[in-house]
Amino acid sequence: MKTQRYIKSPKKLPNSTGKKGFENNPQNINLEGRPTEYDPGYIEKVDEYLKKCRDRRRLFHKVRGEKSDSYEEIIKVKLPSIEDFADYLGVARKTIYNWREEHEDFAFALEKIDNEQRRRLINEGLAGAYSPVIAKLMLSANHGMREGIDATSGGEPLNKFDDETIDRIAERIARGKGSDGDTSGKEKSH
């Protein structure tokens, strides 16, 4: 099958679309992008997609010795992701995120992808099958997991001031008080 390439033409030629710049479009192909209508059948596509996202493992014969051979397992990782699912459906990533916001049942189905990704990153990372550094990075970036929790502040900033406290500090600075650490509130004598 021969593919046609459409390029913007600087000349104004008659065209069948009536749109400027795409004069070489005799078949009236929609050049503005793919249709992005949601189909409830996409929920079933999530399970279909997840079945295809399986790592491939094979043994590589590393060294042949006189008394023994050495093998290494090579893993071709096929980790599920929302971005890859968008490619699988042939739509933009942003479209998937829009559908997730608009359709609760679709959002629930997409959770399966996130859960499978998180489960595999944890299990395969701990087993040493995946790079621990990459697994940690992805768990942090995609799933909000962190190494530890700040026990002193519960994850909140330590210096959290309300508006009243900030106004009081600003007034003191404006009056020239508190710049030397004096908190008595008395005027300085010069």
N, C-alpha and C positions, 0 to 999 in steps of 0.2 A: 504494500500500500504506500503510495507516494504522499508525503506530507507537504502541505503548502505552508509557506512561511509568509506571514503578513508583516509588512514593515510600513512605517509611516512614510508617506510620500509628500514631498514639499509641494508638488503640483496639485492643483484642484482639478480632479477628474470626476466625471459623473460616476457615482457609485450607487449600489443598490441599497445600502444601509442608510444613506442620508447623513452619515456621521463623518465629520472632518477627520482626515488623517488615515483612514482605512479604505482607500480607494480600491485596493486589490482584494476585495472580499465579495466575489461573485455569488457565493452560496448563502449570504446573509447569516453567517455564523455569529453568535453572540460573543463579542469580543470583550465584554465588560466583566467577565468572570463566570465561574460556574454557578448554577443555581444552588442555593443553600437552603432548600426547604427541608424541614425536619421530617423524618419518617420514623414512626414508632418501631419499625422493624430494626432500627439501629440498635435497640436494646439487645436483641438476639445476636447482633453482629459482635457485641462485646464478648460474649462467650465464644463465638467462632474465632475471633481475634486471639483470645487468650489461649486457645488450643494450639494456635500456630506459634505462639511465643514460648518455644521450648529450646533450652540450651542444647547444643549438639556437642557430644563428647566423643573423642576418639583417642586411641593410644598411638603415640608416636614412638617408633623404634629408634631410640636415641643412640645407643652404642651397642655394637655386637662384640662380645668378648669371647675368649676361648672357653671360659667356664660359665659365664653368665651373660645375659643381655640386660640392657637398661632401657626402660620405657618411661615415657612422660605422657601424662594425660593433657590433651589440649582441649580447651573449652571454647566453642564459638557461642558467645553470649547473645541471647535474644530476649532482653529484658523488656517487659511491657511498659509502655508509657502512653500518656494522652497524645503526645505529639505523633508517635508512631501510629496510633489508632486513627488519627486524622488522615495520615497518609494512606492507611488501609482503606478508609472510606472515600478517599479522593477529595477531601475538603480541607479548607484552611484550619489551622490550629485554633484561631480566634473563633471560628464557627462552632467548634466543639465546645469552647468555653461559653459562648452565647447560649447554645442549646442547653448546657448544664444549668445556666441561670433560669432559663425559661421552662424547663421540663423536669419536674422533680423525679419522675421515674427514670429518666435518662441519667440524672445526677447520681441516683442510687446505683445504676449499672456501672457508671464510670468509677465509683468507689471500688468496684471489684479490681479494676486495673491498678489503682493506687495501692490497694491492700496486697495484691499479688507482688507488685514491685517491692513494697516494704518487706514482706515476708521473705522474698528471695534474697534481697540485699542483706538482711540480718542473718538468715541461715547459711547462705553461701559465703558471706563475708566471715562469719565465725568459723566455718569449715575450712577456710583458706582457698576455696575455689575461685572466689572473686577477690580482686585487689582490696585489701582492707581500707586503704586510703581512699579509693574511689567509692567504696560502699559507704564509708563514714561521710564523705562529702555529699553524696546523693541523699543519704538519710537526713542529713542536716538541712540541705537545700530544699528537698522535695517533701519531707515529712516532719520538719520542725524538731527533729531529735537533736539534743545537745549532750555534750559529755557530762556536764554536772549542773547543779542548781546552786545559785547563790543563797546560802542559808540565812544570811543576815538581812536581806531585803526582799526575799521572795521573788526575785527577778525584776523588781521595780527599781527605778533610779534612787540612789541613796539620798540625794539632795533634792527632794521634791517639795517645792515651795508653793503655797497657795497665793492667790492674788494679793491678799492683805499683807502677807509677809514681804512679798516683793515690793509693794508700795511703801511699806515702812522702811525697808532697806534703801530704796531710792530716795526717800525724803531725807534720811540721815546723810547719805552721800551728798545730796544737794546742799545741805546745811553745813557740810564740812565735818560732820561728826562721824566717828567710827572708822576713820581712815587709819588711825594708829592702834586700833583694837579696843579703844575706850567704849564701853557699853553703858556708862553711867548716865548718859543723856545730858550731862552738864556742859555748858558752854566752855570752850577753851579760852584761857586768858593768853593774850599775845604779848 
